[in-house]
Amino acid sequence: MAKEKTVYVCSNCGQDSPKWVGKCPSCGEWNTYVEEIVRKEPTNRRPVSGIETQKAKPIILSEIEADDEPRINMHDEELNRVLGGGLVPGSLVLIGGEPGIGKSTLVMQTVLRMPDKKILYVSGEESARQLKLRADRLSDVSSDCFIVCETSLEQIYVHIKNTNPDLVIIDSIQTISTENIESSPGSIAQVRECSASILRFAKETHTPVLLIGHINKEGSIAGPKVLEHIVDTVLQFEGDQHYMYRILRSIKNRFGSTAELGIYEMRQDGLRQVSNPSELLLSQDHEGMSGVAIASAIEGVRPFLIETQALVSSAVYGNPQRSATGFDIRRMNMLLAVLEKRVGFKLAQKDVFLNIAGGLKVNDPAIDLAVISAILSSNMDAAIEPEVCMAGEIGLSGEIRPVNRIEQRIGEAEKLGFKRFLLPKYNLQGIDTQKLKIELVPVRKVEEAFRALFG
């Protein structure tokens, strides 16, 4: 009969302890130990595996063939870009995101576009009928996609051996459990052991595996932190459920850049790739409206124009409110302090609300100039000309600091028909203004930018 006992496991590194400890002795993190119930079997069972593997032998480095293997085309330009040019054979990719954000939709949609590959879709959360209904909603079902509803890792290996697929999809890793560990599915030990076993299978059989993972309330991948260390690529699928835009970011990628970004639009028939996000993120017409400024931002390696909206009003209550959506509230407070100290605008008794249109979260410091321009525009109730775009980082002394990839930012604004572009004076060096159809307005301080905008 199995014996039960309680152990405490570190959610960061997986170290276990018979009692709770505040600081993990292995990774040094505080308050990461969680309680788990483990049942010990009296007999030592041999580990069961559905895949027979060969023992590895040491090889001299010069004898290893390092030819570039052809990547698997996912028939999705955005996904291919974020992966670094396609899916590498034998790689383990983890896709995480909030519930209902569209992870399973993205994977199913990708599966249906690959009729030339034999795919095994392992579902631990949904029934085969639910998957069929989703596939019918998206497009025609691929004939070479096998669906199996299974949560046992050993049985999954049996199905893999029987079907011999080119690609394996597991939805989700938190529902899979192995018989070797007697804890519940989704526990730290189960997630760690199952993902390590799947990685071993992927590398030894050269079969790529896509894992779908849950995230916790802090927004990071659920399970032990070691899960992100085990896999080759971690993709984060994010966006606001109330907006139609979804962003696919690469947090970790052993086969490509982590600066890439994929943008999708959620529609009734699935996710649509957005090749030019600037046209979607800008309002059709904001002429004559105060508190609106257009910034040229870069997320990953893609430039796109975003609309920053601000509302400044007199504080009705004692303490003025500060609110920012899609922008760091602490950075907004810093910019308000620069406006008050360096430029002389009194905003201490004003409510300030800031919004990045489209539900995006932007971390590019180059939109600082657009943020303070929108705030000042709303405060003065004076509209900024609709054909003006800007980019610049604001320093604590009120200077406008140079930003990177200025040519790409200017090119995006020119492509969308903007007539003037405010940029840091230092960024003007090395730019051939003769070829440009857009007027460049170099500014060195915040006051110069305000004079260029409002006269």
N, C-alpha and C positions, 0 to 999 in steps of 0.2 A: 504494500500500500504506500502511496506517495506521501511524503512528509512535507507539510507546509511551513514556511518560515517567512518572516518579514525582513527585507533588506532595504537599505537606502542607496539610491543610485544617482550619480551626478548627471544631470541633464546636459551638461556641456561636453564631458569627455567620456562618460560611461563608467567611471570608477565606482565600485560598490563598497559599502561599509555596513557593518552590523548595527550601527547606531547613527543617528543624525549628527552631522558635524556642520558647523557654520561655514568654514572655508575648506574647499576641496584641496587635499594634500597633493593631488596630481596636477591639476591645471591652475590652482590658485584663485579660482573664482569663488565669490561669496554667495551663499543662499541658493545653491543650485541643486541640492540633494532633495529627491522626491522619494516617497515610500512606494515600494512594490512588493507584491506577494509572490513568492517563488516556491514551486513544489519540486522537491528532490526525489528522483526515482531511486529505489534501493539497488537496482542493478545498473551496471554501466552499459547503456545501449550504444551500439555503433551508429555513427551519423549516417543518415539515409540521404542519398543523392541520386537524382535521376540522370545525371550526366557523368559519364566516365571520363576522367581527365588523365592526362599524361603528366608524369613528374617532370619538372623543369630541370634543365642542366645548364651550368654556366657556359656562356659563349663569349669569345673574344670580341671586343668592341668593333674591331676592324672587319670582322666577318659578318656583322649584322647588316642585312640589306635595308637601306633607308630610302627606298623609292617612294615618291609621293603617291599615295593610294588615291584612286578616284573617289571623291566624296559622293554620297547618295543624295541625289536631287530630291528635295521634299516638295517640289512643284509649288512653292510658296516663297516669293522673293523676300518678303520680310523675315520669315523664319530662316531661310538660307543665309541672309545677311547676318542675323544675330548669332547663328551657329558658327559663322566664319567661313561660309561658302558651301555649306551642306553638312550632312550628317556623316561623321567619320565611322567607318566600320569598326566594330568592337568597342565603341564608346558607350558610356553610361551617362544619360542626360536626365536631370531632375527638373521638372517644371512645377513651380509653386505659385500659389495665389489664394486669394480670399474665396470663401464659398460663393458659388454662383457667378464668378467673374468671367467664366468661359474657358477654363482649362480643358475640360473634357470635350467641349465643342471644338476648340482649336485642334486637339489631337485627332478627333474623329474626322474632322474636315480634311486634315492632312492625309489621313489614312485612305480616304475615298479618292484622293487625287493620285494615288500610287498603284494603279492596276497592274504594273509590271513587277511588283514585289509581293511575295507571300508574307502576310502579316498575321501575327497572333495577338489578339487583343484580350488581355486577362482583366476581367472586371471583378473587383471585390466589393463594389458598392451598389452597382445597378444590375438589373436582370437583363437577359438577352433581348427581351421584348422592349425594354426601355431604350436600349442601344439601337435597336432596329427603328423605333419611332424617331429617334434623333437623326439617324442616317437618312431616313426618308425625307425629313424636313430639310436637310442640308443639300443632298443631291442623290444621284443614283448610287446604289451600293456596289462596291467593288467585289468581284467574284472571288478574289484571292485573299479576302480578309476573314480569318477564323475568329469567332467569338467564343470565349469560355468564361463561365462565372465560377471562380475558384479563389479560395483564400489560403490554401495549404501550399507552402513553398515546394514540398516534395512532389505533390500532385502537379504543380505547374511545370516542374522539370520533366515529368512523364509526358505531359501534353506537348512540350517543346520537342522532346525526342520523337514523338509520333508524327508531328507536323513538319519539323525541320524548317522553321520560318526564316525569312531574311531580316525581319524586324520584330521585336517583342515590345509590347506596350503593357505596362502594369498600372492599373488605376484602382486603388492608390497603394503606395508602399505602407501606409499606416494600417491597412486592413490585412496585410499578409503576415502569416505566422509560420514558424518552423516547429516541428515536433521535438527538436532537441532542447528547446527552452520551454519550460512550463509556466510562462507568464502570458498575460492576455495580449491579443494583437494591438499594436499601437504603442506598447510599452517601450521604454528606452532600449532594453536588451533585445527585444524582438526586432525593432527597426534597425538596430546596429548589425545584428547577425544576418538578417535577411538581405540587407543592402550589400554587406560584404560578400555574401554568397553569390548574389546576382552579379556583382562586379567580377568575381572570379570566373563565373560562367561566360560573361561578355568577352573578357580578355582571352580566355582559352579557346572559345569557339568562334571568335571574330564576329559575333552577332551583336549589332547595336541594340540597346535597350532604352526605352523611354519610361521614366518613372514619373507619376503624378503624385505630388505631395501636398499635404495640408500646411497651413500656416497658423501660428498661435496668435493670441490677442496683441502681442507686441509687433506683429507683422513679419517675424522671421520664420524660417522653415520649422515646422513642428518636429519634435524628436530630438535626439542628441545632436550637438554641433558636429560630431564626428561624421554624421550623414553627409554634410556638405563637403567634408574633406575626402570622403571615399569616392564620390562621383567625379566625373570628368568635367561636366558642365552644369551650372546652376542657372536656370532661367526663371525670372520673376515676372509673372503676368499680373499687371496692376491696372487700376483705373477706378473711377467712381461708378457705382451701379446706376446712379441717377443720370449719368451721361453716356453717350454712345461710344466714346473713344476708349480704347484699350491700348496699353503700352507693354511691349515685351522687352524686358531688359536682360542683359547678360551680367550676372553678378560674378560668376567664375567661369572661365573657359580655357581649358588646356590646349585647345586647337585653334584659337583665334583671339580677337580683341574683345575686351569687356566694354569698349566704348560704343559698341553698336546698339542700335535701337530700332525696334519694329513697331509700327503704329497700325492699329486695326480700328474699324468701325463696326460696332455690333448692330446687326440687322436681323430681320425676321428669319431670313434664310441662311444665317450664320455670320461669320466674321469676314468683312471685306478689307482687303489690303488698301492702305492709304498711301499712295505714291507721292502726293503733294499735300502734306498736312497744313501748310500755310493757308491755303484757300478755305479749308474747313474751319480753322481756328479763328479767322477774322470775321467780324460781323459784316454784313453786306453794306451797311451804311451807318456811319456814326458822325456824319457831318453836322456841325453845330452843337454837338453834345460835349459837355465839359467832363473832366475826370477820366478821359480815355486817351491812352498813349500806346503806340505800337512799338514793340521791341523786337530786335532781331536776335534770337537765341539759338544756341547750339546744344542739342542733347545727343550725346554720343558723337557721331561725326556728321550728323544731319543738321543743316541750318533750317530753321523755320521761323516765321513771324507769329508772334503771339500778342494778344490784346490784354493790356493791363488796365483794370478799371478801379477807380478810387472814389470814395465818397467821404467828404469832410463836412461835418456839421457841428454846431454848437452843442456842448455837452448839456443834456437836460438834467442829469443827476450829478451828484457831487464829483465822482471820479470819472474822468473821460474814458471811453471804451477804445480798445485797440483790437482789431480783428483782421486776420489775414487768411485767405483760402488759396491754397496752392503755392504759398510763399512763406518763408521762414519768418515767424512773428518777431523773433529776436533781431533779425536783420532789419525788419521794417522799423522797429523801435530805434535802432542805431541810425537809420537814415533820417528819421524824424528829429533825432537829436542833432544831426549834422545840419538839417534845415534851420533849426532854431538857433544853434550856436554860431554857425558860420555864415548863414545867409540872412538871419534876422527875422524869419517868419515865426510868429507866435502861434504855436499849435498845442500848447500845454493844456488849454481848456477846450479843446476840440475833440470830438469823436472821429476816429479815422478807421475806415473799413476798406480793405484791399481785396481784390479778387482777380485771379488769373482765369480768363474766359476759357470755356471748354472743359473745365474740370481737371486740368493738368497740374502736376506738381513740378515746378521748375527750380533747379538749384544753380543755374548759370548766373554768376555775379554780374554778367554784362547787362542784365535787365534792370540794374539799380537805377540807371538814368531814366528809364521809362517809368519806374515806380514813383520816383520823386516828382517827375513831370506830371504824372496823372494826379498825384496828391495836390500839387500846387494848382493845377488846372481846376480841380474841384473846389479848392479853397477860394480861388479868385473868381470862380464861375466863368472862366474864359476857356473856350474850346481851342484845342490844338488842331492845326490844319490837318485834314485827313490824309494828305499825301506826304506826310513826314514820318520817317522811321528813325530809330536811334539805337545805339549800343554803347555802353560805357559802365565801368565799375567806379563806384564812389568811394573815395578815401575819407578817413576821419577828419582831415583838414579841409574837406570841401573840394579837393582836386578830383578830376576825372581821369582815372587810371586806364592805361591801354588794356585791350582785350585780345584774345587769340583768334586766329582764323578770320581776320576782318574782311578779307577778300570774299570769302564764302558768304558772310553776312550781307555785304553790299550787293553781291550778285543775286541773292535771293530777293532782296528788296527791289532791285532793278527789274527782275523778272516779273514781279507782280505789279509793276507800274508806278512805284513810288517815285516822287520827283526830288525830294531832299533827304539827306541822311546825316544825322548828327553822330560824330565819332570823336574819340579822344585825339587830341592834337598829335600826340606821339605816334599814333597808328597811321598817320598820313604819310610817313616816310616809306618810300619804296612802292607806293601805289601810283600807277600810270593813270592819271585823271583824264587824259585825252581820249581814251577808249570808252570811258563811261558815259552813259546817257543820264545819269543821276547826279545831282549837285551834292557835293560833299561839304559839310559845314564842320570844320575842326573846332573843338572847344577844349579849353584847359581847366576851367573852373565851373562850378555849378552856376554862378551868376551869369557867365557867358552863355551857357546853354539856355537859361531862362530868357535872356535878352534875345537870343536867336528864335525862340519859340513864341514869345509874347510881345516882343518889341520894346 
